[in-house]
Amino acid sequence: MKAMALIKGIGDDHTAEILALIRQGENSSVEFKSANAHPDSLARELVAFANTQGGTLLIGVEDDGSISGLTESTDHEARIANIARNNVNPPINIESTMVAMPEGRILMVKVDRGRDRPYQTLQNQFLVRVGSTNRTATQGELLRLFQQAGLFHYDATAVHGTGIADLNLAALDRYFSQYGFDLTAEEDKPRILANADVMTETGEATVAGLLLFGINPQRHLSYAGISFAHFAGDEVTEDLIDKQVIEGALGFQVDSALAVIRNNLQRPSRIQGLRVEDTYFQYPDKVFRELLVNAVVHRNYAITGSRIRVQMFTDRIEFISPGRLPNSVNIAKLPMGVSYAVNPIIVKFMENMRYMDRLGRGLPMVWQTARKNQREIRFEEIGEEFQVILGR
C-alpha cells in the first residue's frame, strides 16, 4: 500500500494555529521536533500517532517550545513523506504544510488515526501515544489493534481452565437439531464442537462457545455481562430507581435485558382534551433488541473489567459497549448500513439463532425510527467504547 503525503506550500494562514499548538505544549496530540531529528525518531512519532488518535508533529520547534526553524538547503516535505512511506509499516498517510514564522520556517505534519492499524517501525516497534510520550503497546493494546484490523478474532481463542463440562449440551443439542443433526448420538463430541468453533482442538471452550452455550460463562469471563441502571434524572449523580447485572449466555442476556428495559420504561401521561397522552415516545421493542444484540455481538471481549452498560435517564437511554469500531467502519457509515464482525463466530451463531442478520440493517432501522419520530439519536466513539444514545 502506498502512503499519501499531501504537501502544501508556504503560507501564513496557519500561523495562529501553530502558535496555539506551541502554547499548549507537547501532549497526547502534539509533538515538537528539531530540524535535525533522526528519521527513526520521526518514524516513531508517526507510528504512535497513527496507532492512537492521530496528532500534529511540528518540525522546527524545540522541546521547550522555542522555534529553531528549518534550513532552506533541505527539502523537509520530501524527507517526512519519504519517512512516512519507507520507515514505517504499513505506510502512513500524512498532510504536511510549511509555515513561515518570524523566527523561521516550521513544517506542520498532521497524522490522522490510521485506517490500517497496527503500524510499526522498521525496528518492529508497535507504539502508542500516552500523554506527551510514546511507549510500546501492551499485549492487550496490541491485541485490540489487531482485532480492529480484522487480523485476529478473540472469540476464537481458548478460555483456559474450561472443558466440555462447562458447556450446556442440551442447548447445543437444540441448536444442532434444527439442522437435523443429533449431537447426543455422537461419541466424539469434542471433535464435533471443535469443528464448529465451540471448542478448541485442545478440548477447551472458545470465548464464543462459552458465551453462547456456557452453563455459567461469567465464572470464567466475569466481565461478559450487561449492567443496567435507571436514574431518576438526567445525570448519573441522580438517585437510582433500579440497578441490575444481567449474566448468562448471550441470548439469555439479550432477552433478559429487554425485559428489564420494558419494566423500567415509565409511561408518564397528561390529559389532552378527552384523551390521555404519553409524554415519552414509546420505542418499539425491536429498537432495544437490536441495540442489545449489537452490543453483545460486537463488543470487544478482550477488554476485561468492563461490562456492557445500559443507562436510562429521564431524557435519554444510553447503550455503551467496550471496544471501538473496526478500522473499515466509521460513525458516518452506520446510519446508512454497514456489515462487519468483530466476533465472527458469535455473529454466525447469533444469526443462525435468529437474533440478527448480516445485512447491516439493524442500526439504520434504529436511526430511522428515532429520526422519523423526531427523537435525538447519536452514535459515538469515546475512548475505547462505542455508544448509542437514544433521546426520549
N, C-alpha and C positions, 0 to 999 in steps of 0.2 A: 504494500500500500504506500502510495506517495503522500508525503506531507504537503500541506498547502501553507505557504508563507505569504501572507498579504502584506505588502510593503507600501507604505505611504510616504510621500515626500516631506520635506521640511516645512513646518508651518508653526505659527504661534497660537493657533486656536486651541491647543492642548496645554497652554502654559498654566492656566488656572487649575486644571486637573492635576498636572504634575506637582504644583505647589501644595495642593490639598493632600496628595498622597505622601509627600515628604513630611508634611506636618503630622500626619498620622503616625509616621514611623513604621518600622517593619512589623508586620503582624501576619495573621493567617492568610492574607490575600495580597500582601505587598512585600517585595524583597528588593534590596539595594545591592548593586554590584559595580565594582570599579571597572574601568575600561580594559584593564589587563587581566580580568578574571579568566581562569583556565577553562577551556572548553568542557572538561569533565565537571567542573563546578557549576557551569551554566546548565549542563545537561541534567544535573541532579535537581536543580530548581524547576526546570520544565517538567520533569517526571513527577515530582512531588505535587506541583500544582494540578497537573492533568489527572493524577490519581485521586485527588481530593475534590475541592470545589472550584478549582481554577484560581487565577490570580494575575497580578501585574508585576513584571520584572522591570526595574529601572536601571539601565546600564549607563554608567557615568555618574553615579551617586555613591558616596562612601557610606559606611555603616552608621556614621553619626549624622547622616542626612545632608552633609555638605556636598555641593556639586563640584565634582572634579572635571567633568566634561569628557568628550571623546575627541580623538585626533582626527584630522582630515585625511591622514595617509592610509587609513584602514577602512575598507567597506564593511562597516559593522552590521548593516542589514543583511548582507550576503553571508556574513560569518554566523549570525544567530540562525539564519534559515538553514544553513548547512548543518549546524549542530542539531536542530530540530528534526532534520531529515536523516542524518547519518550517525549521530551519537546516542540515539535512544531507539528503543524497540517496543512497539511499532512506532513509526514516525508520528510526530505531534503537530497538529495544525496550530499556527500562531499568527498573530497580527502585529506587525511592528511599525512604529511611527517615529521618525526622527523629529525631535522638538528642539528648537533653538531657544536657549535661555541666556540671560545676560552673562552668566558665569561660564557658559559653554554648552555644547550640544548634549542632549540626553536621548538615548534610544528607549522608547517605551514599548515593551513587549507584552502583549496580552495573551494569556493562555486560558482557554475555556476548559471546563471539566470535560475530560476526554470521553469520546464515544467508544473507543477501542481499548478501554482499561482491561487488564492492568498494564501499565507501561513500566519499562525497566531501563536502566543504563546499560552501557556496554560491559560494565563490571557485574551485571546480573543483580543489581540492586533495585528492589521494589520499594520505593519511597513514598511517604505520605507527609502532608503538611500538618503540623500541630503547632498552633500559635505562630511564633516567628521563626520556628526551626523546622528542619526536615528530619525524619527518622525512618528507619527501616520498618516496613509494615509488619505488624504482629501476625502470627499464624491465623488468628481469627479475621483480621482485616484483609489479609491476602486471600483467604477463603471466600470472603464476601465479594472481593473484586473479581475473582474467577467465576463465582456464581452469576454476578451481574453480566459478565461477558458470555454466559452460557457454556463455559468450558468445563464446568463441574456442577454436579447436581447433588446437593446434600441429602435429598430424600432417598437416594440410593445407597447411602452409607450404612454401615452396621451399627446397631446400638449394642455396645459391649455389655456382656452380662445377661443377655436375653437369649431365649430359645423358643422352641415351638410351644412350650408350656405357657408362654406369655401371650399367645395368640388365642383369640376366640374362634375355635374350629367350627362351632355351629354357625357363626356369622360368615365365615369363609365358605362353608358348605352352601349356605343360602345364596351367596354371591355366585359361586360356580354353577349351581344348579340351574340358574337362568340361561346358561349356555348348554344345558344337557350334560353336564359333567358331574359325576358323583365323587366328590373328594373323599368321603368316608370309606369308599371301596378301595382307595389307593393305599398300598402298603408303604411306599416311599413318599410320604407327604412332604418332607423337607425338600426333596428334589423338585416336586411339582411347584411348591411355593417359591423356591429359588428361581425357577423359570419364569414365574410371574412377578418377580422383583419384590415379593413379600418377605422373603428371607434371602440371606446371602449363601454362597457356596459353602461357607464355613459353619452354617447352621444357626446364625444369629438373625434376629429380626432386623429388617431395614427400618430406617426412620419412617418411611412411608407405610410399611407393613404394620408397624406398631401403632402409628397414629390412626390408621384406617380400621384395623382389626384387633388392636390390643385389648386385653382384658382390663388392664389398668395402665394406660400409656403414661400417665403422669408419675407413676412410680419411678420411671427411668428418665422421662422428659418432663420435669416438673413445671416448666415454663410454658408448655404447649396447651394452654387453655385460654379462656376468654374471661376478662374481668369486666363486670358490668357495674356501673354506678349511676344513680339517678339523683341529681342535685335539685334543691328547692329553688334555685335562682339561676343566674346566667354565668356564675363563676364557680370554680372548684372549691372556693372558700365557703360556699353556702352549705347549709345543713344537708345531710344525706337523707333522702327518702328511702332508698333501697341500695343495697350493695351485695353482689353475689360473685362467686367464682364458679365458672362452668367448666367442667372437665369431662373426660371420657373420650371415646373415639370421635373423629371429626364430624361424622354425620349426626351423632347424638349432640355434639356441641352446637351445630347449626340449628337443629330442631329445638333444643332447649333454650338457646339464646333468643330465638324468635318468639317463643312463648313468654319469656321474661320481658321482652320489649313490649309485646302486646299487653301484658298485665300492668306495665308501668305507664302506658300511654294514657295520659289524663285526657278527659273529654270535657273540659270546662265549656259552658254554653251561655248564651244570652238570649233573652226574649226579643224577637224581632216581629212585631205585629202579633199575629196569632201563631207564629212558628218559633220553635226552639232551634237555634243555630249553633253549631260548634264554632268555637273561636280559634281552633287549630285545624289546619288541613290534615286530613287523615290519609297518610300514605298507604297504598295497597301493600299487603304482605310481601308481594313479590319484590318490592324495592328493598325491604330489610333483608329478605332471604338472599338476594343477590349480593348485597354488601357483606353479609356474614360469610357466604360461600367464597367470595373474592378474597376476604381476609384470611380464612383458614387455608385456602388453596395456595395463595401467592405469598404468604408471609415468609420471611427468612428464618427457618428453624435453626440455623447455625448461630443466630443471636440468642444467647442464653440469658436468663434472668429477666425477660420481658415478655409479658403476655399480650395478646390482642386486647385492646380496650374499647369498650362501647360506653360512651359517656352521654347521658341525657340531661339537657338543660331546658329551661323554660322557652328559650328561643331557638334551640338547635339540638341536633344529635350528631355526635362525632364517632366515626369508626376509624380507629388508629391501629395500624398494623406494622410490626417491626420489619424493617428492610426497605431498601429503595427499589425503584423500578429498574428493570434490566436496561442495559446500555442502549438497546434498539428502540426503547419506548420512552416517550416524554409526555409530560402532562397535557400538552396541546392535542395529542393524538387520542386521548382517552374518550372524549365526548363523541368522536366520530367512529370509534370502534377499532380495537386492535387485539389480536390474539397473541398471547405469549404464555410461557410456562416456566416459572422459576423452579417449580417442583413437578416435572413432567409425569412422574409415576403417580403422585397424588391426583394430578389433573386427570390422568387416564381412568383411574378408578372412580373418582367423583363424577366424571362424565358418564361412565357405564352405570353408575347408581342413580342417574338422572338428577343429579344436583346441579348440573351445568352443561353447557355445550362449548365447543371450541371455536365458535364463530365470532367471538368477541362482541356479542350483542348486549351483554348484561349492563355494563356501565353506561353505554349510550341510552338504554332504557331508563336507568335511574336518572340520568341527566335530563332527558326529555320530559320525564314525569314531573320533576321539580320545576323546570322552566315553564312547562305548559301551565302549571298551576301557580306561576309567579312566586315561586319559593327560591330562596338562595341555595346554591349548591357550589361547593368548591372542592377541587382535587388539589392536594398539596403534598410536597415532599419537604419535611423539616428534619434536618439531621439524618439519622438512619431510620426514619419512619415515613410511611405513606399514610395519608389520612383523607377521608371523605367527610365533608361537613354538610349536613342537610339542614336547611332552615325550616322552622316550624311555622 
